Structure formats: C-alpha cells, structure tokens
Amino acid sequence: NAGIRLALQNKECRAVWLLNNDTEVLPDALDNLCACLNAQPEVGLAGSTLVYAHDRTIVQCAGGFKINKY
C-alpha cells in the first residue's frame, strides 16, 4: 500500500493503524494500542476487539494468536 510505504519512510513513524473505511473507534482505542506496543517492545502487531454494528454487545473477533518469526 502506497500510504503505508510513505508513512514508514518517516523515521519517527513507530506504528501504522489499519482501519476499514466504516470503522468506528472508541476515544481511547489508539492510546490503548500504543500503550500495549510501548510496554512490550518485542510485540510487532496489536489488534482490537471487533463487535457487530447491529449489536455491540456481541464480539465478532478478539484476536488471541501468537506468531514467532524464528
């Protein structure tokens, strides 16, 4: 993606947040994701809990995987 490549050319860019065009985020979502990444420098990917738009009490996806590149 050209936008991601452009962002990563900036040496101060420490993360890229990928969102669908219809995503609604909570006010503290980005702060929470950044706090997670900053607290664990070995972590390279963080994701959010996704809920259904028609009923936000139902979790669609909550992650929960681990990848070891070695």
Backbone bond lengths (Angstrom), bond angles and torsions (degrees), N, CA, C in turn:
res aa  C-N    CA-C-N  psi(-1)  N-CA   C-N-CA  omega(-1)  CA-C   N-CA-C  phi
1 N - - - 1.433 - - 1.519 109.01 -
2 A 1.318 117.00 130.20 1.461 121.89 -176.79 1.522 112.03 -63.09
3 G 1.318 117.64 -37.32 1.461 120.95 179.79 1.518 112.25 -64.88
4 I 1.316 116.70 -41.03 1.465 120.73 178.68 1.522 109.97 -67.25
5 R 1.322 117.02 -44.02 1.473 120.08 178.74 1.528 110.48 -59.25
6 L 1.327 116.70 -42.72 1.462 120.69 179.71 1.528 110.58 -63.35
7 A 1.322 117.17 -44.48 1.465 120.70 179.64 1.522 110.90 -61.85
8 L 1.319 117.59 -42.48 1.461 121.28 -176.48 1.528 113.13 -72.51
9 Q 1.326 117.73 -13.79 1.463 120.46 174.36 1.525 111.19 -70.96
10 N 1.328 116.38 -22.87 1.457 121.50 177.60 1.526 107.84 -78.03
11 K 1.320 117.15 117.51 1.465 120.85 -176.21 1.528 112.76 -63.82
12 E 1.322 117.69 -18.35 1.466 120.89 178.16 1.528 112.36 -85.91
13 C 1.313 117.92 -8.37 1.464 121.69 179.92 1.520 108.74 -74.10
14 R 1.341 116.03 116.06 1.464 120.35 -178.07 1.513 112.22 -105.68
15 A 1.339 116.68 -12.22 1.461 119.26 -177.87 1.522 109.52 -159.31
16 V 1.311 114.93 157.04 1.466 122.32 174.96 1.523 106.53 -127.53
17 W 1.319 116.07 130.66 1.467 121.39 -179.17 1.514 108.21 -105.51
18 L 1.308 116.43 113.95 1.462 121.73 -179.86 1.524 109.35 -95.35
19 L 1.333 116.07 126.14 1.463 122.07 -179.02 1.517 109.80 -134.00
20 N 1.311 116.57 144.69 1.463 120.40 170.12 1.525 108.68 -70.70
21 N 1.327 116.53 159.06 1.460 119.70 -176.81 1.526 113.66 -69.15
22 D 1.317 118.50 -13.15 1.466 121.15 178.42 1.532 112.61 -108.87
23 T 1.320 116.69 15.45 1.458 120.82 -177.95 1.523 111.12 -71.47
24 E 1.317 115.19 135.60 1.459 122.00 171.06 1.519 106.46 -113.41
25 V 1.325 116.40 126.14 1.466 119.94 -176.37 1.526 110.72 -113.03
26 L 1.317 115.03 149.79 1.460 120.36 174.12 1.524 108.95 -74.16
27 P 1.333 117.61 152.27 1.472 120.44 -176.11 1.529 114.54 -55.73
28 D 1.324 118.33 -31.82 1.464 120.19 -177.06 1.527 113.63 -100.58
29 A 1.316 117.70 9.46 1.466 121.05 -174.52 1.529 112.58 -60.96
30 L 1.311 117.40 -48.88 1.466 119.92 -177.77 1.526 111.22 -66.18
31 D 1.327 117.11 -41.37 1.468 119.86 177.23 1.524 111.05 -59.53
32 N 1.336 116.67 -41.57 1.468 120.39 -179.92 1.527 111.86 -66.10
33 L 1.326 117.33 -41.62 1.465 120.12 178.27 1.528 111.03 -64.30
34 C 1.326 116.69 -44.10 1.466 120.29 179.31 1.525 111.11 -64.55
35 A 1.327 117.28 -39.64 1.467 120.69 178.28 1.524 110.51 -61.68
36 C 1.316 116.59 -40.26 1.464 121.10 178.00 1.520 110.57 -62.04
37 L 1.320 116.77 -47.47 1.466 120.42 -179.30 1.525 111.62 -66.50
38 N 1.329 117.31 -40.15 1.466 120.79 -179.19 1.524 112.07 -68.30
39 A 1.317 117.39 -33.72 1.466 121.32 -178.49 1.518 112.42 -74.70
40 Q 1.325 116.50 -21.29 1.464 120.82 -176.84 1.530 108.94 -133.84
41 P 1.329 118.01 82.62 1.464 121.23 -174.58 1.526 114.62 -58.53
42 E 1.340 117.09 -21.93 1.466 119.57 179.12 1.523 112.26 -76.32
43 V 1.318 117.06 -11.46 1.466 121.65 179.79 1.522 109.09 -81.43
44 G 1.326 116.53 131.63 1.455 121.04 -179.03 1.510 114.12 -111.67
45 L 1.329 116.70 -4.75 1.461 120.17 -176.65 1.518 108.82 -150.65
46 A 1.313 115.95 133.83 1.467 120.96 175.62 1.521 107.86 -134.96
47 G 1.298 115.76 144.91 1.459 120.09 -179.75 1.515 111.06 -133.52
48 S 1.302 114.83 168.93 1.458 121.74 -177.22 1.521 111.05 -106.98
49 T 1.312 115.07 164.99 1.452 121.05 171.31 1.523 107.78 -78.44
50 L 1.319 116.33 129.43 1.465 121.12 178.83 1.518 109.08 -103.51
51 V 1.334 115.38 135.27 1.467 120.51 177.21 1.519 108.95 -121.56
52 Y 1.316 115.71 159.16 1.462 120.74 178.70 1.526 110.45 -74.98
53 A 1.324 117.22 139.03 1.460 122.00 -179.17 1.520 111.65 -64.24
54 H 1.330 117.04 -35.89 1.468 119.78 -176.63 1.525 112.71 -76.33
55 D 1.333 117.74 -19.30 1.463 121.96 178.25 1.516 108.16 -155.14
56 R 1.300 116.26 96.06 1.463 121.33 -173.31 1.519 113.78 -73.70
57 T 1.319 116.93 3.21 1.466 119.63 174.08 1.527 111.22 -89.87
58 I 1.339 117.00 -8.38 1.465 121.97 -179.65 1.526 109.27 -101.30
59 V 1.331 115.97 120.08 1.465 121.33 179.70 1.522 109.29 -79.97
60 Q 1.330 115.36 127.76 1.464 121.77 177.27 1.528 110.14 -87.55
61 C 1.332 116.80 -41.90 1.460 121.79 -177.23 1.525 108.39 -157.58
62 A 1.323 116.27 138.14 1.462 119.78 179.66 1.526 111.98 -131.61
63 G 1.321 117.37 19.85 1.459 120.29 177.69 1.513 112.07 68.43
64 G 1.307 115.70 -140.99 1.450 120.09 177.23 1.511 113.92 98.83
65 F 1.318 117.56 43.23 1.457 119.87 176.40 1.514 109.28 -131.83
66 K 1.313 116.03 162.71 1.453 121.87 179.77 1.520 108.41 -134.51
67 I 1.320 115.76 134.13 1.460 121.51 178.00 1.524 107.80 -120.99
68 N 1.310 116.67 131.44 1.450 121.68 175.22 1.522 106.79 -116.00
69 K 1.325 117.21 110.91 1.467 119.86 -175.86 1.523 113.37 -70.74
70 Y 1.315 117.67 -7.28 1.461 120.61 178.37 1.481 108.25 -104.72
